[in-house]
Amino acid sequence: MPHTPTSEVRLLSPAQTAEILGASVDDVMGLVHAGQLRGIRVGIPARWRIDEASIAEYLDAQAEIARRSALWQQSQEASFPELWGTGRVSHGD
């Protein structure tokens, strides 16, 4: 009989996920329905469970969005002389 490794998937309730994210259960379910978190319905009666790995992926994606937004904001605030190294450079100091 071949050895089948056990699954490393950990499923959390919407309330547990909401606590991790610092959000409401409704927000968590909105993320599940939007496809930003992986969720499945299990049991009888069926109850939502969220894949713990998808929470980390979601948080990583949100951090990347924030990083890119900050870089974009910095680029919008830079003056052209500061970017190209020519002309008068003004400092707000």
C-alpha positions in Angstrom: 0.0 0.0 0.0 1.6 3.4 -1.0 2.2 5.9 1.6 -0.1 8.9 1.3 1.2 12.0 3.1 -1.3 13.8 5.3 -2.5 17.1 4.3 -0.9 20.2 5.8 -4.0 22.3 5.2 -5.3 24.1 8.3 -8.8 25.4 8.1 -10.0 28.3 10.3 -13.5 29.6 11.1 -14.5 33.0 9.8 -14.3 34.3 13.4 -10.8 33.1 13.8 -9.8 34.6 10.4 -11.5 37.9 11.4 -9.4 38.0 14.6 -6.2 37.4 12.7 -7.0 40.1 10.2 -8.5 42.5 12.7 -11.7 42.6 10.6 -15.3 41.6 11.0 -16.7 38.3 10.0 -18.7 40.0 7.3 -15.5 41.5 5.9 -13.9 38.0 5.9 -16.9 36.5 4.1 -16.7 39.3 1.6 -13.1 38.4 0.9 -14.0 34.8 0.5 -16.8 35.6 -2.0 -14.5 38.0 -3.9 -11.9 35.2 -4.2 -9.2 36.9 -2.1 -9.4 34.2 0.5 -9.9 30.5 -0.2 -12.8 29.2 1.7 -14.9 26.0 1.6 -18.1 24.8 3.2 -17.6 21.6 5.3 -19.7 19.6 7.6 -23.4 19.1 8.2 -24.7 21.7 8.5 -22.2 23.2 6.1 -20.0 25.9 7.7 -17.4 28.1 6.1 -13.8 27.4 6.8 -10.9 29.4 5.4 -7.6 28.0 4.3 -4.9 29.4 6.7 -2.3 29.6 3.9 -4.6 31.9 1.9 -4.6 34.4 4.8 -0.8 34.6 4.6 -1.1 35.0 0.8 -3.7 37.8 1.2 -1.6 39.6 3.8 1.5 39.4 1.6 -0.5 40.7 -1.4 -1.8 43.6 0.8 1.8 44.4 1.9 2.9 44.5 -1.7 0.1 46.8 -2.7 1.0 49.2 0.2 4.7 49.0 -0.8 3.9 49.9 -4.4 1.6 52.7 -3.4 4.3 54.2 -1.2 6.8 54.0 -4.0 4.3 55.6 -6.4 3.6 58.4 -3.9 7.4 59.0 -3.5 7.8 59.2 -7.2 5.0 61.7 -7.5 6.6 63.9 -4.8 10.1 63.9 -6.4 11.0 66.9 -8.6 12.5 66.4 -12.0 15.9 68.0 -11.2 16.2 65.6 -8.3 15.4 62.7 -10.6 17.8 63.6 -13.4 20.5 65.3 -11.4 20.5 68.5 -13.3 19.2 72.0 -12.7 18.2 73.6 -9.4 17.4 71.3 -6.5 15.0 72.6 -3.9 14.9 71.1 -0.4 12.0 71.6 1.9 14.4 71.8 4.9 
